[in-house]
Amino acid sequence: MNEKKVTSLYLPVSQLDDVSAIVECKERSVSWLYSKAMDEYLSNSHKPVPTKTGIATTPKKSAAKEPVLPDFLDKALWDDFLKHRKKLKAPNTERSLNSLLKKLSGFYNDGHDINEIIQKSYDNGWKDVFEPKGGLNGGNSTQPRRTSIEQDLQFNDWD
């Protein structure tokens, strides 16, 4: 029996014409499908191209619940600080806001002025609040700091 290999099939020569007709038909249908897909693509070319942010977006988190602010906190200053944090791309999630308020309550219980702490963080461009260094007045002592020259002059006896 005389056989030829056609696309990994061994067929008798008598059926070879039928196979070539099937292959030709499949090629035409693939070509037709391709042309239909291209037509559809080109007809939709007037639609805006997705941007980097539009391709794979993550679901947005729901807005953080507004926590209950303590009485010792200035509402306008707090709102300004949250806007400042947003500009710095710090998350204002429920968890982060509760953490900030917990810190501020601790500072308040230690006797610090909370509004001064928030203002200092805002002025310095910080995303967080920090306990003032030093004593209760934010590290400012009643006496000015002495420079090393003043200390040398005070301790050296020049007389």
Backbone as JSON Lines, residues from 0, in Angstrom:
{"i":0,"aa":"M","n":[0.84,-1.18,0.0],"ca":[0.0,0.0,0.0],"c":[0.89,1.24,0.0]}
{"i":1,"aa":"N","n":[0.56,2.19,-0.86],"ca":[1.33,3.4,-1.02],"c":[0.76,4.46,-0.07]}
{"i":2,"aa":"E","n":[1.57,4.94,0.9],"ca":[1.1,5.92,1.88],"c":[2.04,7.12,1.91]}
{"i":3,"aa":"K","n":[1.49,8.31,2.17],"ca":[2.26,9.53,2.34],"c":[1.91,10.13,3.7]}
{"i":4,"aa":"K","n":[2.89,10.77,4.31],"ca":[2.65,11.41,5.61],"c":[2.14,12.83,5.39]}
{"i":5,"aa":"V","n":[0.96,13.13,5.96],"ca":[0.37,14.46,5.84],"c":[-0.03,14.91,7.24]}
{"i":6,"aa":"T","n":[0.59,15.96,7.72],"ca":[0.32,16.52,9.05],"c":[0.21,15.43,10.11]}
{"i":7,"aa":"S","n":[1.21,14.65,10.21],"ca":[1.37,13.59,11.19],"c":[0.3,12.5,11.08]}
{"i":8,"aa":"L","n":[-0.36,12.39,9.92],"ca":[-1.31,11.32,9.68],"c":[-0.83,10.48,8.5]}
{"i":9,"aa":"Y","n":[-1.0,9.22,8.61],"ca":[-0.67,8.34,7.48],"c":[-1.97,7.99,6.8]}
{"i":10,"aa":"L","n":[-2.11,8.46,5.57],"ca":[-3.34,8.24,4.82],"c":[-3.02,7.57,3.49]}
{"i":11,"aa":"P","n":[-3.95,6.79,2.99],"ca":[-3.76,6.25,1.64],"c":[-3.82,7.38,0.63]}
{"i":12,"aa":"V","n":[-3.15,7.22,-0.5],"ca":[-3.08,8.25,-1.53],"c":[-4.47,8.59,-2.04]}
{"i":13,"aa":"S","n":[-5.36,7.65,-2.01],"ca":[-6.72,7.91,-2.5],"c":[-7.45,8.95,-1.66]}
{"i":14,"aa":"Q","n":[-7.11,9.06,-0.37],"ca":[-7.8,10.02,0.5],"c":[-7.04,11.36,0.6]}
{"i":15,"aa":"L","n":[-5.91,11.46,-0.06],"ca":[-5.09,12.65,0.04],"c":[-5.82,13.88,-0.5]}
{"i":16,"aa":"D","n":[-6.58,13.74,-1.57],"ca":[-7.31,14.87,-2.13],"c":[-8.36,15.39,-1.15]}
{"i":17,"aa":"D","n":[-9.02,14.47,-0.43],"ca":[-10.02,14.88,0.56],"c":[-9.37,15.68,1.69]}
{"i":18,"aa":"V","n":[-8.2,15.23,2.12],"ca":[-7.5,15.91,3.22],"c":[-7.07,17.31,2.79]}
{"i":19,"aa":"S","n":[-6.55,17.44,1.6],"ca":[-6.12,18.77,1.16],"c":[-7.31,19.72,1.05]}
{"i":20,"aa":"A","n":[-8.46,19.21,0.68],"ca":[-9.65,20.05,0.63],"c":[-10.06,20.51,2.03]}
{"i":21,"aa":"I","n":[-9.94,19.63,3.01],"ca":[-10.27,19.99,4.4],"c":[-9.3,21.04,4.92]}
{"i":22,"aa":"V","n":[-8.01,20.83,4.64],"ca":[-6.99,21.78,5.1],"c":[-7.24,23.14,4.46]}
{"i":23,"aa":"E","n":[-7.55,23.16,3.18],"ca":[-7.82,24.43,2.51],"c":[-9.04,25.13,3.1]}
{"i":24,"aa":"C","n":[-10.06,24.37,3.43],"ca":[-11.27,24.92,4.05],"c":[-10.95,25.52,5.41]}
{"i":25,"aa":"K","n":[-10.13,24.81,6.19],"ca":[-9.75,25.31,7.52],"c":[-8.93,26.58,7.39]}
{"i":26,"aa":"E","n":[-8.05,26.63,6.39],"ca":[-7.25,27.84,6.2],"c":[-8.14,29.03,5.87]}
{"i":27,"aa":"R","n":[-9.14,28.81,5.04],"ca":[-10.07,29.88,4.7],"c":[-10.85,30.35,5.93]}
{"i":28,"aa":"S","n":[-11.29,29.4,6.79],"ca":[-12.05,29.81,7.97],"c":[-11.17,30.54,8.97]}
{"i":29,"aa":"V","n":[-9.91,30.14,9.1],"ca":[-9.01,30.86,9.99],"c":[-8.8,32.27,9.45]}
{"i":30,"aa":"S","n":[-8.62,32.37,8.15],"ca":[-8.43,33.68,7.53],"c":[-9.69,34.55,7.72]}
{"i":31,"aa":"W","n":[-10.85,33.95,7.56],"ca":[-12.1,34.67,7.74],"c":[-12.25,35.16,9.19]}
{"i":32,"aa":"L","n":[-11.92,34.27,10.16],"ca":[-12.01,34.66,11.57],"c":[-11.05,35.8,11.89]}
{"i":33,"aa":"Y","n":[-9.86,35.7,11.32],"ca":[-8.87,36.75,11.55],"c":[-9.36,38.08,10.99]}
{"i":34,"aa":"S","n":[-9.92,38.05,9.79],"ca":[-10.39,39.3,9.18],"c":[-11.57,39.88,9.97]}
{"i":35,"aa":"K","n":[-12.44,39.02,10.51],"ca":[-13.56,39.51,11.33],"c":[-13.03,40.15,12.61]}
{"i":36,"aa":"A","n":[-12.04,39.53,13.24],"ca":[-11.47,40.08,14.47],"c":[-10.8,41.43,14.2]}
{"i":37,"aa":"M","n":[-10.08,41.53,13.06],"ca":[-9.43,42.79,12.72],"c":[-10.47,43.88,12.44]}
{"i":38,"aa":"D","n":[-11.54,43.51,11.74],"ca":[-12.6,44.49,11.47],"c":[-13.21,45.02,12.77]}
{"i":39,"aa":"E","n":[-13.45,44.12,13.7],"ca":[-14.03,44.53,14.99],"c":[-13.06,45.41,15.76]}
{"i":40,"aa":"Y","n":[-11.78,45.04,15.73],"ca":[-10.76,45.83,16.43],"c":[-10.68,47.24,15.83]}
{"i":41,"aa":"L","n":[-10.65,47.31,14.51],"ca":[-10.53,48.61,13.86],"c":[-11.77,49.46,14.03]}
{"i":42,"aa":"S","n":[-12.94,48.83,14.1],"ca":[-14.16,49.61,14.3],"c":[-14.24,50.16,15.72]}
{"i":43,"aa":"N","n":[-13.56,49.54,16.65],"ca":[-13.55,50.02,18.04],"c":[-12.35,50.9,18.33]}
{"i":44,"aa":"S","n":[-11.6,51.29,17.3],"ca":[-10.4,52.08,17.54],"c":[-10.71,53.49,18.0]}
{"i":45,"aa":"H","n":[-11.95,53.94,17.87],"ca":[-12.31,55.27,18.34],"c":[-12.47,55.31,19.86]}
{"i":46,"aa":"K","n":[-12.52,54.15,20.48],"ca":[-12.66,54.11,21.93],"c":[-11.33,54.5,22.56]}
{"i":47,"aa":"P","n":[-11.36,55.12,23.75],"ca":[-10.11,55.53,24.38],"c":[-9.26,54.32,24.77]}
{"i":48,"aa":"V","n":[-7.98,54.49,24.64],"ca":[-7.04,53.43,25.0],"c":[-6.92,53.41,26.52]}
{"i":49,"aa":"P","n":[-6.95,52.21,27.12],"ca":[-6.84,52.15,28.58],"c":[-5.5,52.7,29.05]}
{"i":50,"aa":"T","n":[-5.54,53.46,30.13],"ca":[-4.3,54.01,30.69],"c":[-3.72,53.02,31.66]}
{"i":51,"aa":"K","n":[-2.54,53.35,32.16],"ca":[-1.86,52.46,33.09],"c":[-2.72,52.2,34.32]}
{"i":52,"aa":"T","n":[-3.39,53.22,34.81],"ca":[-4.22,53.04,35.99],"c":[-5.5,52.3,35.67]}
{"i":53,"aa":"G","n":[-5.93,52.34,34.39],"ca":[-7.18,51.71,34.03],"c":[-7.06,50.24,33.68]}
{"i":54,"aa":"I","n":[-5.86,49.74,33.48],"ca":[-5.69,48.36,33.06],"c":[-5.97,47.39,34.2]}
{"i":55,"aa":"A","n":[-5.24,47.51,35.25],"ca":[-5.4,46.58,36.36],"c":[-5.64,47.37,37.64]}
{"i":56,"aa":"T","n":[-6.85,47.77,37.82],"ca":[-7.16,48.54,39.02],"c":[-7.58,47.61,40.13]}
{"i":57,"aa":"T","n":[-7.18,47.96,41.31],"ca":[-7.61,47.21,42.47],"c":[-8.89,47.84,42.99]}
{"i":58,"aa":"P","n":[-9.74,47.05,43.58],"ca":[-10.97,47.64,44.11],"c":[-10.63,48.67,45.17]}
{"i":59,"aa":"K","n":[-11.31,49.79,45.09],"ca":[-11.05,50.85,46.06],"c":[-11.6,50.45,47.41]}
{"i":60,"aa":"K","n":[-10.81,50.81,48.41],"ca":[-11.28,50.55,49.77],"c":[-12.33,51.59,50.12]}
{"i":61,"aa":"S","n":[-13.25,51.18,50.92],"ca":[-14.27,52.14,51.34],"c":[-13.62,53.2,52.22]}
{"i":62,"aa":"A","n":[-14.19,54.36,52.2],"ca":[-13.63,55.47,52.97],"c":[-13.62,55.12,54.45]}
{"i":63,"aa":"A","n":[-12.57,55.58,55.11],"ca":[-12.45,55.28,56.53],"c":[-13.56,55.97,57.3]}
{"i":64,"aa":"K","n":[-14.07,55.26,58.28],"ca":[-15.08,55.87,59.12],"c":[-14.44,57.0,59.9]}
{"i":65,"aa":"E","n":[-15.15,58.09,59.99],"ca":[-14.63,59.23,60.74],"c":[-14.64,58.88,62.22]}
{"i":66,"aa":"P","n":[-13.45,58.81,62.85],"ca":[-13.41,58.47,64.27],"c":[-13.96,59.62,65.11]}
{"i":67,"aa":"V","n":[-14.38,59.27,66.3],"ca":[-14.88,60.28,67.24],"c":[-13.66,61.02,67.79]}
{"i":68,"aa":"L","n":[-13.65,62.34,67.58],"ca":[-12.51,63.14,68.03],"c":[-12.69,63.53,69.49]}
{"i":69,"aa":"P","n":[-11.61,63.47,70.26],"ca":[-11.69,63.9,71.66],"c":[-11.89,65.41,71.75]}
{"i":70,"aa":"D","n":[-12.37,65.85,72.9],"ca":[-12.67,67.27,73.11],"c":[-11.43,68.15,73.05]}
{"i":71,"aa":"F","n":[-10.28,67.62,73.44],"ca":[-9.07,68.43,73.51],"c":[-8.44,68.67,72.13]}
{"i":72,"aa":"L","n":[-9.02,68.15,71.07],"ca":[-8.46,68.25,69.73],"c":[-9.24,69.27,68.9]}
{"i":73,"aa":"D","n":[-8.53,70.2,68.27],"ca":[-9.14,71.21,67.4],"c":[-9.54,70.55,66.08]}
{"i":74,"aa":"K","n":[-10.83,70.56,65.77],"ca":[-11.36,69.87,64.59],"c":[-10.77,70.43,63.3]}
{"i":75,"aa":"A","n":[-10.66,71.74,63.18],"ca":[-10.13,72.36,61.95],"c":[-8.66,71.97,61.74]}
{"i":76,"aa":"L","n":[-7.89,71.97,62.81],"ca":[-6.48,71.59,62.73],"c":[-6.35,70.12,62.34]}
{"i":77,"aa":"W","n":[-7.21,69.27,62.89],"ca":[-7.19,67.84,62.58],"c":[-7.52,67.62,61.1]}
{"i":78,"aa":"D","n":[-8.53,68.33,60.59],"ca":[-8.9,68.2,59.18],"c":[-7.76,68.66,58.26]}
{"i":79,"aa":"D","n":[-7.09,69.75,58.64],"ca":[-5.95,70.23,57.86],"c":[-4.82,69.2,57.86]}
{"i":80,"aa":"F","n":[-4.59,68.58,59.02],"ca":[-3.53,67.58,59.13],"c":[-3.86,66.36,58.26]}
{"i":81,"aa":"L","n":[-5.12,65.96,58.21],"ca":[-5.51,64.81,57.37],"c":[-5.34,65.14,55.88]}
{"i":82,"aa":"K","n":[-5.65,66.37,55.49],"ca":[-5.43,66.78,54.1],"c":[-3.94,66.76,53.78]}
{"i":83,"aa":"H","n":[-3.14,67.22,54.75],"ca":[-1.68,67.22,54.6],"c":[-1.17,65.79,54.43]}
{"i":84,"aa":"R","n":[-1.68,64.87,55.24],"ca":[-1.28,63.46,55.13],"c":[-1.67,62.9,53.76]}
{"i":85,"aa":"K","n":[-2.82,63.28,53.27],"ca":[-3.27,62.79,51.97],"c":[-2.34,63.3,50.86]}
{"i":86,"aa":"K","n":[-1.9,64.57,50.96],"ca":[-0.95,65.11,49.98],"c":[0.36,64.34,50.0]}
{"i":87,"aa":"L","n":[0.76,63.87,51.19],"ca":[1.99,63.1,51.33],"c":[1.79,61.63,51.0]}
{"i":88,"aa":"K","n":[0.58,61.27,50.58],"ca":[0.21,59.9,50.2],"c":[0.29,58.93,51.37]}
{"i":89,"aa":"A","n":[-0.03,59.43,52.54],"ca":[-0.14,58.57,53.73],"c":[-1.58,58.07,53.8]}
{"i":90,"aa":"P","n":[-1.77,56.8,54.1],"ca":[-3.14,56.28,54.13],"c":[-3.91,56.82,55.33]}
{"i":91,"aa":"N","n":[-5.09,57.34,55.08],"ca":[-5.97,57.79,56.16],"c":[-7.04,56.73,56.39]}
{"i":92,"aa":"T","n":[-6.58,55.52,56.66],"ca":[-7.51,54.42,56.91],"c":[-8.01,54.5,58.34]}
{"i":93,"aa":"E","n":[-9.02,53.74,58.62],"ca":[-9.58,53.72,59.97],"c":[-8.51,53.31,60.98]}
{"i":94,"aa":"R","n":[-7.71,52.34,60.6],"ca":[-6.66,51.85,61.5],"c":[-5.6,52.92,61.77]}
{"i":95,"aa":"S","n":[-5.15,53.61,60.71],"ca":[-4.11,54.62,60.91],"c":[-4.62,55.81,61.71]}
{"i":96,"aa":"L","n":[-5.87,56.2,61.48],"ca":[-6.43,57.33,62.24],"c":[-6.61,56.97,63.71]}
{"i":97,"aa":"N","n":[-7.05,55.74,63.96],"ca":[-7.18,55.31,65.36],"c":[-5.82,55.25,66.05]}
{"i":98,"aa":"S","n":[-4.8,54.85,65.31],"ca":[-3.45,54.82,65.87],"c":[-2.97,56.23,66.22]}
{"i":99,"aa":"L","n":[-3.22,57.18,65.31],"ca":[-2.85,58.58,65.59],"c":[-3.57,59.11,66.82]}
{"i":100,"aa":"L","n":[-4.88,58.84,66.91],"ca":[-5.65,59.34,68.04],"c":[-5.21,58.69,69.35]}
{"i":101,"aa":"K","n":[-4.81,57.44,69.28],"ca":[-4.32,56.75,70.49],"c":[-3.02,57.39,70.97]}
{"i":102,"aa":"K","n":[-2.12,57.71,70.02],"ca":[-0.87,58.39,70.38],"c":[-1.17,59.75,71.01]}
{"i":103,"aa":"L","n":[-2.07,60.5,70.34],"ca":[-2.38,61.84,70.84],"c":[-3.03,61.79,72.21]}
{"i":104,"aa":"S","n":[-3.86,60.8,72.47],"ca":[-4.48,60.66,73.8],"c":[-3.42,60.38,74.86]}
{"i":105,"aa":"G","n":[-2.44,59.55,74.49],"ca":[-1.34,59.28,75.42],"c":[-0.53,60.53,75.72]}
{"i":106,"aa":"F","n":[-0.26,61.32,74.67],"ca":[0.47,62.57,74.87],"c":[-0.33,63.54,75.73]}
{"i":107,"aa":"Y","n":[-1.64,63.57,75.52],"ca":[-2.51,64.45,76.31],"c":[-2.5,64.03,77.78]}
{"i":108,"aa":"N","n":[-2.55,62.72,78.0],"ca":[-2.52,62.22,79.38],"c":[-1.18,62.51,80.06]}
{"i":109,"aa":"D","n":[-0.11,62.64,79.26],"ca":[1.2,62.99,79.81],"c":[1.34,64.49,80.04]}
{"i":110,"aa":"G","n":[0.32,65.27,79.64],"ca":[0.33,66.7,79.9],"c":[0.79,67.56,78.74]}
{"i":111,"aa":"H","n":[0.92,67.01,77.55],"ca":[1.37,67.77,76.39],"c":[0.2,68.48,75.72]}
{"i":112,"aa":"D","n":[0.5,69.57,75.02],"ca":[-0.5,70.29,74.24],"c":[-0.64,69.59,72.88]}
{"i":113,"aa":"I","n":[-1.76,68.95,72.66],"ca":[-1.98,68.14,71.47],"c":[-1.99,68.98,70.21]}
{"i":114,"aa":"N","n":[-2.62,70.13,70.28],"ca":[-2.71,70.98,69.09],"c":[-1.33,71.47,68.66]}
{"i":115,"aa":"E","n":[-0.44,71.72,69.61],"ca":[0.94,72.1,69.27],"c":[1.66,70.94,68.58]}
{"i":116,"aa":"I","n":[1.43,69.72,69.04],"ca":[2.07,68.55,68.45],"c":[1.62,68.37,67.0]}
{"i":117,"aa":"I","n":[0.31,68.51,66.77],"ca":[-0.21,68.36,65.41],"c":[0.32,69.48,64.53]}
{"i":118,"aa":"Q","n":[0.35,70.7,65.04],"ca":[0.85,71.84,64.26],"c":[2.33,71.64,63.9]}
{"i":119,"aa":"K","n":[3.1,71.12,64.85],"ca":[4.53,70.89,64.59],"c":[4.71,69.82,63.51]}
{"i":120,"aa":"S","n":[3.9,68.76,63.56],"ca":[3.97,67.72,62.52],"c":[3.6,68.3,61.16]}
{"i":121,"aa":"Y","n":[2.58,69.13,61.14],"ca":[2.13,69.77,59.9],"c":[3.22,70.69,59.36]}
{"i":122,"aa":"D","n":[3.8,71.53,60.22],"ca":[4.82,72.49,59.8],"c":[6.08,71.8,59.29]}
{"i":123,"aa":"N","n":[6.44,70.67,59.89],"ca":[7.66,69.96,59.5],"c":[7.45,68.98,58.35]}
{"i":124,"aa":"G","n":[6.21,68.84,57.89],"ca":[5.95,67.94,56.77],"c":[5.94,66.48,57.16]}
{"i":125,"aa":"W","n":[5.59,66.19,58.4],"ca":[5.58,64.81,58.87],"c":[4.21,64.19,58.64]}
{"i":126,"aa":"K","n":[4.21,62.86,58.45],"ca":[2.96,62.12,58.3],"c":[2.42,61.66,59.64]}
{"i":127,"aa":"D","n":[3.26,61.64,60.64],"ca":[2.91,61.09,61.94],"c":[3.08,62.16,63.01]}
{"i":128,"aa":"V","n":[2.64,61.85,64.2],"ca":[2.82,62.75,65.34],"c":[3.84,62.12,66.29]}
{"i":129,"aa":"F","n":[4.61,62.97,66.92],"ca":[5.67,62.49,67.79],"c":[5.61,63.23,69.12]}
{"i":130,"aa":"E","n":[6.0,62.52,70.16],"ca":[6.04,63.12,71.49],"c":[7.18,64.13,71.52]}
{"i":131,"aa":"P","n":[6.93,65.3,72.06],"ca":[8.0,66.31,72.13],"c":[9.17,65.8,72.98]}
{"i":132,"aa":"K","n":[10.36,66.16,72.54],"ca":[11.55,65.79,73.3],"c":[11.65,66.68,74.51]}
{"i":133,"aa":"G","n":[12.23,66.15,75.54],"ca":[12.44,66.94,76.74],"c":[11.22,66.95,77.65]}
{"i":134,"aa":"G","n":[11.05,68.07,78.35],"ca":[9.98,68.18,79.34],"c":[8.62,68.42,78.71]}
{"i":135,"aa":"L","n":[7.69,68.81,79.55],"ca":[6.32,69.01,79.11],"c":[6.15,70.2,78.19]}
{"i":136,"aa":"N","n":[7.09,71.11,78.19],"ca":[6.96,72.29,77.33],"c":[7.66,72.08,75.98]}
{"i":137,"aa":"G","n":[7.76,70.86,75.55],"ca":[8.29,70.56,74.24],"c":[9.8,70.64,74.15]}
{"i":138,"aa":"G","n":[10.49,70.48,75.25],"ca":[11.93,70.49,75.21],"c":[12.51,71.89,75.34]}
{"i":139,"aa":"N","n":[11.67,72.91,75.43],"ca":[12.18,74.27,75.58],"c":[12.39,74.55,77.07]}
{"i":140,"aa":"S","n":[13.61,74.74,77.41],"ca":[13.89,75.04,78.81],"c":[13.8,76.54,79.02]}
{"i":141,"aa":"T","n":[13.73,76.96,80.26],"ca":[13.63,78.39,80.54],"c":[14.96,79.08,80.27]}
{"i":142,"aa":"Q","n":[16.08,78.35,80.36],"ca":[17.38,78.93,80.08],"c":[17.79,78.58,78.65]}
{"i":143,"aa":"P","n":[18.39,79.53,77.95],"ca":[18.84,79.22,76.59],"c":[20.02,78.25,76.63]}
{"i":144,"aa":"R","n":[20.16,77.46,75.58],"ca":[21.29,76.54,75.52],"c":[22.58,77.32,75.37]}
{"i":145,"aa":"R","n":[23.6,76.84,75.98],"ca":[24.89,77.51,75.89],"c":[25.73,76.86,74.81]}
{"i":146,"aa":"T","n":[26.46,77.68,74.12],"ca":[27.36,77.14,73.11],"c":[28.64,76.69,73.79]}
{"i":147,"aa":"S","n":[29.45,75.98,73.07],"ca":[30.68,75.48,73.68],"c":[31.62,76.62,74.06]}
{"i":148,"aa":"I","n":[31.62,77.73,73.34],"ca":[32.49,78.87,73.68],"c":[32.02,79.48,74.99]}
{"i":149,"aa":"E","n":[30.7,79.64,75.14],"ca":[30.19,80.19,76.39],"c":[30.53,79.27,77.56]}
{"i":150,"aa":"Q","n":[30.44,77.95,77.32],"ca":[30.77,77.02,78.39],"c":[32.25,77.11,78.74]}
{"i":151,"aa":"D","n":[33.12,77.23,77.72],"ca":[34.55,77.35,77.98],"c":[34.86,78.62,78.75]}
{"i":152,"aa":"L","n":[34.2,79.72,78.36],"ca":[34.46,80.98,79.04],"c":[33.97,80.94,80.48]}
{"i":153,"aa":"Q","n":[32.9,80.25,80.73],"ca":[32.34,80.18,82.08],"c":[33.24,79.35,82.99]}
{"i":154,"aa":"F","n":[33.79,78.28,82.46],"ca":[34.58,77.39,83.3],"c":[36.06,77.76,83.38]}
{"i":155,"aa":"N","n":[36.55,78.57,82.47],"ca":[37.96,78.98,82.53],"c":[38.07,80.24,83.37]}
{"i":156,"aa":"D","n":[39.09,80.29,84.19],"ca":[39.33,81.43,85.03],"c":[40.33,82.34,84.33]}
{"i":157,"aa":"W","n":[39.85,83.45,83.79],"ca":[40.7,84.35,83.03],"c":[41.3,85.45,83.88]}
{"i":158,"aa":"D","n":[40.91,85.55,85.11],"ca":[41.43,86.61,85.98],"c":[42.79,86.32,86.49]}
